[in-house]
Amino acid sequence: MHTKKATKSRFNAAGYSAGYVQGLRDGACEALAGHVSPPSAVKHDVRVLYIPQGFESIDQGIIEALGSTVRELYVADPARMAEQASLLRPDWMFVLNGMHVFPEDHLVQVDAVRALGIRTMIWFADDPYVTEDTVAIAPRYDVVLTHELSTIEVYRQLGCANVHYMPLAVHTGWFKPQRIEDKYRSDICFIGQAFWNRVETFDAISSYLKGKRVFIAGGMWDRLKNFDRLKSAIRMGWLPVDESIRYYNGARIVINLHRTTASGTDNKNTLNLPGRSINPRTYEIAACGTLQLTDLREDLPNFYKPGSEIETFTGPDELRVKLDYYLTHEEERRTIALRGLRRTLKDHSFISRIQQLADTLQW
């Protein structure tokens, strides 16, 4: 009986401590968000037809930002974009990515839209992982935007006259600090597909993760050599966006490990272009007010200051050391996360990015 009471007392103390830390974080995020002025949208006298890719949070972020930025906005299904363009006669047809859910006659439709005198633009969000496809798509558009530095020169060499580096951003109306239930809390969280470089990293730190409160979600995690050791922490399959946001909010640390760019079963990058730019997850985690540990991409310092607004690692050993450090240094962890949140709200919302796009295109 005495042992049971002692155990219950320890659990209660641990729960109180976790709740106290979470409460500090929630209050600090609310205070910061109240003092950061969101960017103001500037209206432009442009009519835009937007064609979504099916990346729910990215599409919705772009749609809402365009709605505040252009005079008229229409949204159409990829299967009917030429028909809708003919009826609406917008100034621009703006396509996100142009793959996966797009019909086989996608490029024929783009040609038909251009023949009407309507300018066309595509924003690639999967570079450089599917360059086998994008090199065929890019030349058929008037303007090519890409979030990946390594693909810019490739598109120019294909004859694309207007190629621009356009980083992605985050829908801050969705990804934001919020109070969550205990079931979403973890010490360490990772959400994403088990590409081979991620498998190697998590196999290498599996012993360290054992016994900690860990949440991993995504497909193909049964590739792990140490799957049995981590399986209780893994939720196999796709995780809805709203749940991802809750898990980001509930984590003390979120790991952000970019996928490998090597050509093979997981990629269609036969040009073997390197990954130089950060993924959308970088902005999304930061927007939730949670510390992330990310592998270093070349353009990261242009968006977040490592060691101040975000934290980085170069391999499993350094990842393990930094996980251990920030799990035991609450104030430093919270301070970096708050700085990352501030930077995101100021500079990396889709309102900010669509205004950057408007300036680039001289709307």
C-alpha positions as CSV (number, residue, x, y, z in Angstrom):
1,M,0.0,0.0,0.0
2,H,2.8,2.3,0.9
3,T,4.5,1.6,-2.4
4,K,1.3,2.3,-4.4
5,K,0.8,5.6,-2.6
6,A,4.4,6.6,-3.3
7,T,4.0,5.7,-7.0
8,K,0.8,7.7,-7.2
9,S,2.4,10.6,-5.5
10,R,5.3,10.6,-8.0
11,F,2.9,10.4,-11.0
12,N,0.9,13.3,-9.5
13,A,4.1,15.4,-9.1
14,A,5.2,14.6,-12.6
15,G,1.8,15.6,-14.0
16,Y,1.8,18.8,-12.0
17,S,5.3,19.6,-13.3
18,A,4.3,18.9,-16.9
19,G,1.2,21.0,-16.6
20,Y,3.1,23.9,-15.0
21,V,5.7,23.9,-17.8
22,Q,2.9,23.6,-20.5
23,G,1.0,26.5,-18.8
24,L,4.1,28.7,-18.9
25,R,4.5,27.9,-22.6
26,D,0.9,28.6,-23.4
27,G,0.8,31.9,-21.5
28,A,4.1,33.1,-23.1
29,C,2.8,32.2,-26.6
30,E,-0.5,34.1,-26.0
31,A,1.4,37.2,-24.8
32,L,3.8,37.1,-27.7
33,A,1.0,36.7,-30.3
34,G,-0.8,39.6,-28.8
35,H,2.2,41.9,-29.3
36,V,3.3,40.9,-32.8
37,S,1.4,42.8,-35.5
38,P,0.4,40.5,-38.4
39,P,1.5,41.7,-41.9
40,S,-1.1,43.8,-43.7
41,A,-2.4,42.7,-47.0
42,V,-2.1,45.2,-49.9
43,K,-4.8,45.0,-52.6
44,H,-3.8,44.6,-56.2
45,D,-6.0,45.2,-59.2
46,V,-5.6,41.6,-60.5
47,R,-8.0,38.8,-61.2
48,V,-6.6,35.3,-60.4
49,L,-7.8,31.8,-61.0
50,Y,-6.1,29.5,-58.5
51,I,-5.8,25.7,-59.1
52,P,-5.1,23.8,-55.9
53,Q,-2.8,20.8,-55.6
54,G,-4.5,19.1,-52.7
55,F,-1.9,20.1,-50.1
56,E,-4.6,21.1,-47.6
57,S,-2.9,23.6,-45.4
58,I,-0.7,25.1,-48.2
59,D,-3.7,25.5,-50.6
60,Q,-5.9,27.0,-47.9
61,G,-3.1,29.4,-46.8
62,I,-2.6,30.6,-50.4
63,I,-6.3,30.9,-51.1
64,E,-6.9,33.0,-48.0
65,A,-3.9,35.2,-48.7
66,L,-4.8,35.7,-52.3
67,G,-8.3,36.6,-51.2
68,S,-6.9,39.5,-49.2
69,T,-4.4,40.5,-51.9
70,V,-6.1,40.5,-55.3
71,R,-9.3,42.2,-56.6
72,E,-11.0,38.9,-57.7
73,L,-10.1,35.3,-56.8
74,Y,-11.6,32.2,-58.3
75,V,-10.7,28.6,-57.4
76,A,-11.2,25.7,-59.8
77,D,-10.6,22.0,-59.9
78,P,-7.5,20.9,-62.0
79,A,-9.7,18.8,-64.3
80,R,-11.7,22.0,-65.4
81,M,-9.0,24.7,-65.3
82,A,-9.1,25.4,-69.1
83,E,-12.9,25.5,-69.1
84,Q,-13.0,27.8,-66.1
85,A,-10.3,30.1,-67.5
86,S,-12.2,30.4,-70.7
87,L,-15.4,31.4,-68.8
88,L,-13.8,33.7,-66.3
89,R,-10.9,35.3,-68.3
90,P,-8.7,36.0,-65.3
91,D,-5.4,37.9,-65.7
92,W,-3.5,35.0,-64.2
93,M,-4.0,31.3,-63.8
94,F,-2.0,30.3,-60.7
95,V,-1.3,26.6,-60.3
96,L,0.3,24.9,-57.2
97,N,2.7,22.1,-58.1
98,G,0.7,20.6,-61.1
99,M,1.2,16.9,-60.2
100,H,-0.4,14.0,-58.4
101,V,-4.1,14.9,-58.6
102,F,-3.8,16.7,-62.0
103,P,-5.3,15.0,-65.1
104,E,-3.4,13.5,-67.9
105,D,-4.3,16.5,-70.2
106,H,-3.0,19.0,-67.7
107,L,-0.4,20.5,-70.0
108,V,-2.8,20.5,-73.0
109,Q,-5.1,22.6,-70.8
110,V,-2.3,24.9,-69.9
111,D,-1.5,25.4,-73.6
112,A,-5.2,26.2,-74.2
113,V,-5.2,28.8,-71.4
114,R,-2.1,30.5,-72.7
115,A,-3.7,30.6,-76.2
116,L,-6.4,32.7,-74.7
117,G,-3.8,35.3,-73.7
118,I,-4.1,34.5,-70.0
119,R,-0.8,34.4,-68.2
120,T,0.0,31.2,-66.4
121,M,2.2,30.6,-63.3
122,I,3.2,27.4,-61.5
123,W,4.6,27.2,-58.0
124,F,6.5,24.0,-57.4
125,A,6.3,22.7,-53.8
126,D,7.9,19.3,-54.3
127,D,11.3,20.3,-55.6
128,P,13.8,18.7,-56.0
129,Y,12.2,15.3,-55.3
130,V,10.3,14.9,-58.5
131,T,12.4,16.6,-61.2
132,E,11.6,13.8,-63.7
133,D,8.2,15.4,-63.9
134,T,8.8,19.1,-63.3
135,V,11.3,19.4,-66.1
136,A,8.5,18.5,-68.5
137,I,6.0,20.8,-66.8
138,A,8.0,24.0,-66.3
139,P,8.5,25.0,-69.9
140,R,4.7,25.0,-70.6
141,Y,4.1,27.9,-68.1
142,D,4.8,31.7,-68.5
143,V,6.2,32.0,-65.0
144,V,7.9,29.3,-62.8
145,L,8.2,29.7,-59.1
146,T,10.2,27.2,-56.9
147,H,10.9,27.0,-53.3
148,E,14.2,25.0,-54.0
149,L,17.4,26.9,-54.8
150,S,18.9,23.9,-56.7
151,T,16.3,23.8,-59.4
152,I,16.3,27.4,-60.5
153,E,19.2,27.1,-63.0
154,V,17.7,23.8,-64.3
155,Y,14.5,25.5,-65.3
156,R,16.3,28.4,-66.9
157,Q,18.5,26.0,-69.0
158,L,15.2,24.5,-70.2
159,G,14.3,27.8,-71.7
160,C,12.0,29.1,-69.0
161,A,12.2,32.9,-69.3
162,N,10.8,33.8,-65.9
163,V,12.0,31.6,-63.1
164,H,11.9,32.9,-59.5
165,Y,12.9,31.6,-56.1
166,M,9.8,31.7,-54.0
167,P,10.0,30.1,-50.5
168,L,6.9,28.5,-49.1
169,A,5.3,29.7,-45.9
170,V,2.7,28.7,-43.2
171,H,-1.0,29.2,-42.7
172,T,-0.8,31.0,-39.3
173,G,-4.6,30.7,-38.9
174,W,-4.2,27.0,-38.6
175,F,-0.7,26.4,-37.3
176,K,-0.6,28.4,-34.1
177,P,-0.2,27.9,-30.4
178,Q,-3.1,26.3,-28.7
179,R,-4.0,24.5,-25.5
180,I,-4.3,20.8,-26.0
181,E,-5.3,17.6,-24.1
182,D,-2.8,15.5,-22.3
183,K,-3.0,12.7,-24.9
184,Y,-1.2,15.0,-27.5
185,R,1.7,15.7,-25.2
186,S,5.2,14.2,-25.8
187,D,8.8,14.8,-25.0
188,I,9.8,14.2,-28.6
189,C,7.7,14.2,-31.8
190,F,8.3,13.5,-35.4
191,I,5.6,13.5,-38.1
192,G,6.5,12.4,-41.7
193,Q,7.1,9.5,-44.0
194,A,9.9,7.1,-43.2
195,F,12.3,7.9,-46.0
196,W,15.6,5.9,-45.6
197,N,17.7,8.8,-44.2
198,R,15.0,9.2,-41.5
199,V,15.0,5.5,-40.8
200,E,18.7,5.4,-40.3
201,T,18.6,8.4,-37.9
202,F,15.8,7.0,-35.8
203,D,17.4,3.5,-35.7
204,A,20.6,5.2,-34.4
205,I,18.8,7.0,-31.6
206,S,16.2,4.3,-30.8
207,S,17.9,3.3,-27.5
208,Y,17.9,6.9,-26.4
209,L,14.2,7.3,-27.2
210,K,13.2,4.1,-25.4
211,G,11.5,5.0,-22.1
212,K,10.7,8.6,-23.1
213,R,7.3,10.0,-24.2
214,V,7.7,9.8,-27.9
215,F,5.2,10.2,-30.8
216,I,6.1,9.3,-34.4
217,A,3.5,9.3,-37.2
218,G,3.7,8.5,-40.9
219,G,4.0,5.8,-43.4
220,M,6.6,3.1,-43.9
221,W,8.0,3.1,-40.3
222,D,8.1,-0.7,-40.3
223,R,11.3,-0.2,-42.3
224,L,13.1,0.4,-39.0
225,K,15.5,-2.3,-37.8
226,N,14.5,-1.3,-34.3
227,F,10.8,-1.2,-35.1
228,D,9.8,-3.4,-32.1
229,R,11.7,-1.1,-29.8
230,L,9.7,2.0,-31.0
231,K,6.4,0.5,-32.2
232,S,4.5,1.6,-29.2
233,A,5.3,5.2,-30.0
234,I,4.5,4.9,-33.8
235,R,1.2,5.7,-35.4
236,M,1.3,4.3,-38.9
237,G,-0.3,6.1,-41.8
238,W,-1.3,9.6,-42.7
239,L,-2.1,12.0,-39.8
240,P,-4.8,14.7,-40.5
241,V,-3.5,18.3,-40.4
242,D,-5.6,19.3,-37.4
243,E,-4.1,16.4,-35.4
244,S,-0.6,17.3,-36.5
245,I,-1.1,20.8,-35.1
246,R,-2.2,19.4,-31.8
247,Y,0.8,17.1,-31.6
248,Y,3.2,19.9,-32.5
249,N,1.7,22.0,-29.7
250,G,1.9,19.1,-27.2
251,A,5.5,18.3,-27.9
252,R,8.5,19.6,-25.9
253,I,10.7,19.1,-29.0
254,V,9.7,18.4,-32.6
255,I,12.4,16.8,-34.9
256,N,12.4,18.1,-38.4
257,L,14.5,15.9,-40.7
258,H,14.4,16.7,-44.4
259,R,14.0,13.7,-46.7
260,T,16.9,12.4,-48.7
261,T,17.2,13.8,-52.3
262,A,18.9,10.7,-53.6
263,S,17.3,9.2,-56.7
264,G,15.7,5.9,-56.0
265,T,12.5,4.2,-54.9
266,D,11.5,7.2,-52.8
267,N,12.3,10.0,-55.3
268,K,12.1,10.9,-58.9
269,N,15.2,13.1,-58.8
270,T,17.2,11.5,-61.6
271,L,19.2,14.7,-61.9
272,N,20.4,14.1,-58.3
273,L,19.9,17.7,-57.4
274,P,20.8,18.5,-53.8
275,G,18.2,19.8,-51.3
276,R,19.3,23.4,-50.4
277,S,16.1,24.8,-49.2
278,I,13.9,24.2,-46.1
279,N,10.6,22.3,-46.1
280,P,7.1,23.7,-45.2
281,R,7.3,21.8,-41.9
282,T,10.0,24.2,-40.7
283,Y,7.5,27.1,-40.7
284,E,4.7,25.0,-39.4
285,I,6.5,23.7,-36.3
286,A,7.8,27.2,-35.5
287,A,4.3,28.7,-35.9
288,C,3.1,26.4,-33.1
289,G,5.5,27.9,-30.7
290,T,7.4,24.6,-30.2
291,L,11.2,24.1,-30.3
292,Q,12.3,22.1,-33.4
293,L,15.6,20.4,-34.0
294,T,16.2,20.4,-37.7
295,D,19.0,19.3,-40.0
296,L,20.7,22.2,-41.6
297,R,19.8,23.3,-45.2
298,E,21.7,26.0,-47.0
299,D,19.0,28.6,-46.9
300,L,17.8,28.1,-43.4
301,P,19.8,31.1,-41.9
302,N,17.8,33.3,-44.4
303,F,14.6,32.5,-42.5
304,Y,15.6,31.6,-38.9
305,K,18.7,32.3,-36.9
306,P,20.2,28.9,-35.7
307,G,20.8,28.8,-32.0
308,S,18.5,31.7,-31.4
309,E,15.2,31.1,-33.3
310,I,15.7,27.5,-34.2
311,E,18.1,24.7,-33.3
312,T,20.0,22.4,-35.7
313,F,21.8,19.1,-35.8
314,T,24.2,17.4,-38.3
315,G,23.7,13.8,-37.4
316,P,22.3,11.3,-34.9
317,D,25.0,11.8,-32.3
318,E,24.5,15.6,-32.2
319,L,20.7,15.1,-32.3
320,R,20.9,12.8,-29.3
321,V,23.0,15.4,-27.4
322,K,20.8,18.3,-28.2
323,L,17.6,16.4,-27.4
324,D,19.0,15.6,-24.0
325,Y,20.1,19.2,-23.4
326,Y,16.8,20.8,-24.3
327,L,14.7,18.3,-22.4
328,T,16.6,19.4,-19.2
329,H,16.8,23.1,-20.0
330,E,13.2,24.3,-20.1
331,E,13.8,28.0,-20.2
332,E,16.3,27.9,-23.0
333,R,14.0,25.6,-25.0
334,R,11.0,27.9,-24.4
335,T,13.0,31.0,-25.3
336,I,14.2,29.7,-28.7
337,A,10.7,28.4,-29.5
338,L,9.2,31.8,-28.8
339,R,11.7,33.6,-30.9
340,G,10.9,31.2,-33.7
341,L,7.2,31.9,-33.3
342,R,7.8,35.7,-33.4
343,R,9.9,35.4,-36.6
344,T,7.3,33.2,-38.3
345,L,4.4,35.6,-37.5
346,K,6.4,38.6,-38.7
347,D,7.9,37.1,-41.9
348,H,6.7,33.7,-42.9
349,S,2.9,33.7,-43.1
350,F,1.3,33.2,-46.5
351,I,0.1,36.9,-46.4
352,S,3.8,37.9,-46.4
353,R,4.7,35.4,-49.1
354,I,1.9,36.3,-51.5
355,Q,2.8,40.0,-51.1
356,Q,6.4,39.0,-52.0
357,L,5.0,37.1,-55.0
358,A,2.9,40.2,-56.0
359,D,6.0,42.4,-55.9
360,T,8.0,39.9,-58.0
361,L,5.3,39.8,-60.7
362,Q,4.7,43.6,-60.4
363,W,1.0,43.2,-59.8
